[in-house]
Amino acid sequence: MTTGPLPGSGHWQVVPGDWRVHFNYQSGDALMIEKVEMLENGKPVATDQHLAPAGPGYDNNEFRLNISTVDPSAKYSLRAWVHSLDGKDSTGYVTVSPPKG
């Protein structure tokens, strides 16, 4: 399980709508993503749970998080359940796309 904050003020503002999280594999060992959550003050407010690999030949691993309401005073973060399919050396990045509006 990995947890990380969304970028600070001036980068993204959490707004209601359909957020997309995509795991972009670059090299090394493939990963299996099991679940992604959006947390509000450490508590889940949106979850997408399904098995999706990220690795050579795998690119269909988008997770969608629908946020219905936003508390402007809250702190938001993402949490993902990820494990390696073979080994411990994987390189890539995560793309988080806010709702189109």
C-alpha positions as CSV (number, residue, x, y, z in Angstrom):
1,M,0.0,0.0,0.0
2,T,1.3,3.4,-0.9
3,T,-0.1,6.8,0.2
4,G,0.8,10.2,-1.0
5,P,-0.5,13.7,-0.9
6,L,-1.8,15.5,-3.9
7,P,0.4,18.4,-5.0
8,G,0.1,21.5,-2.9
9,S,-1.8,24.6,-3.5
10,G,-1.3,26.2,-6.9
11,H,-1.1,22.8,-8.6
12,W,-4.4,21.0,-8.2
13,Q,-7.6,21.8,-6.3
14,V,-9.8,18.9,-5.5
15,V,-13.1,19.5,-7.1
16,P,-16.2,17.3,-7.4
17,G,-16.4,15.0,-10.4
18,D,-14.7,12.0,-12.0
19,W,-11.0,11.8,-11.3
20,R,-8.8,9.4,-13.2
21,V,-5.6,7.7,-11.9
22,H,-3.3,5.9,-14.4
23,F,-0.1,4.0,-13.6
24,N,2.4,4.5,-16.3
25,Y,5.0,1.7,-16.5
26,Q,8.5,2.7,-17.8
27,S,10.9,-0.2,-17.0
28,G,11.7,-3.1,-14.7
29,D,9.2,-5.5,-13.1
30,A,5.5,-5.4,-13.8
31,L,3.1,-4.3,-11.0
32,M,-0.5,-5.3,-10.1
33,I,-2.7,-2.5,-8.8
34,E,-5.6,-3.7,-6.7
35,K,-7.3,-0.6,-5.4
36,V,-7.0,3.2,-5.4
37,E,-8.7,5.5,-3.0
38,M,-9.1,9.3,-2.6
39,L,-8.9,10.2,1.1
40,E,-10.4,13.2,2.8
41,N,-8.6,13.9,6.1
42,G,-7.4,10.3,6.0
43,K,-10.8,8.7,5.4
44,P,-11.8,7.2,2.0
45,V,-14.4,9.2,0.1
46,A,-14.0,7.4,-3.3
47,T,-12.7,3.9,-4.2
48,D,-12.1,2.0,-7.3
49,Q,-11.1,-1.6,-6.7
50,H,-10.2,-4.0,-9.5
51,L,-7.1,-5.9,-10.6
52,A,-5.0,-4.0,-13.2
53,P,-1.4,-4.7,-14.2
54,A,1.2,-2.1,-15.1
55,G,4.1,-3.5,-17.1
56,P,5.3,-4.5,-20.6
57,G,2.3,-4.9,-22.8
58,Y,-0.2,-3.7,-20.0
59,D,-1.6,-0.3,-20.3
60,N,-5.3,-0.7,-19.3
61,N,-5.0,0.3,-15.7
62,E,-7.1,3.4,-15.2
63,F,-8.9,3.9,-11.9
64,R,-11.8,6.3,-11.6
65,L,-12.7,8.1,-8.4
66,N,-16.0,9.9,-8.3
67,I,-15.9,12.7,-5.8
68,S,-19.5,14.0,-5.0
69,T,-18.7,16.8,-2.6
70,V,-15.5,18.6,-1.5
71,D,-14.7,20.2,1.9
72,P,-12.5,23.2,1.1
73,S,-10.9,23.0,4.6
74,A,-10.0,19.2,4.2
75,K,-6.7,17.7,3.2
76,Y,-6.9,15.2,0.3
77,S,-4.5,12.4,-0.6
78,L,-4.4,9.2,-2.7
79,R,-3.8,5.7,-1.5
80,A,-3.0,2.7,-3.7
81,W,-2.7,-1.0,-3.1
82,V,0.1,-2.2,-5.4
83,H,2.4,-5.2,-5.4
84,S,5.1,-6.6,-7.7
85,L,4.3,-9.4,-10.1
86,D,8.0,-10.6,-10.2
87,G,10.8,-8.8,-8.4
88,K,11.2,-5.5,-6.7
89,D,12.5,-3.1,-9.3
90,S,9.9,-1.2,-11.2
91,T,10.1,2.3,-12.7
92,G,7.2,4.5,-13.7
93,Y,4.9,7.3,-12.7
94,V,1.3,7.9,-11.8
95,T,-0.9,10.4,-13.7
96,V,-3.8,11.9,-11.8
97,S,-6.3,13.7,-14.1
98,P,-9.0,16.0,-12.5
99,P,-12.5,16.1,-13.9
100,K,-12.9,17.8,-17.2
101,G,-15.0,20.9,-16.8
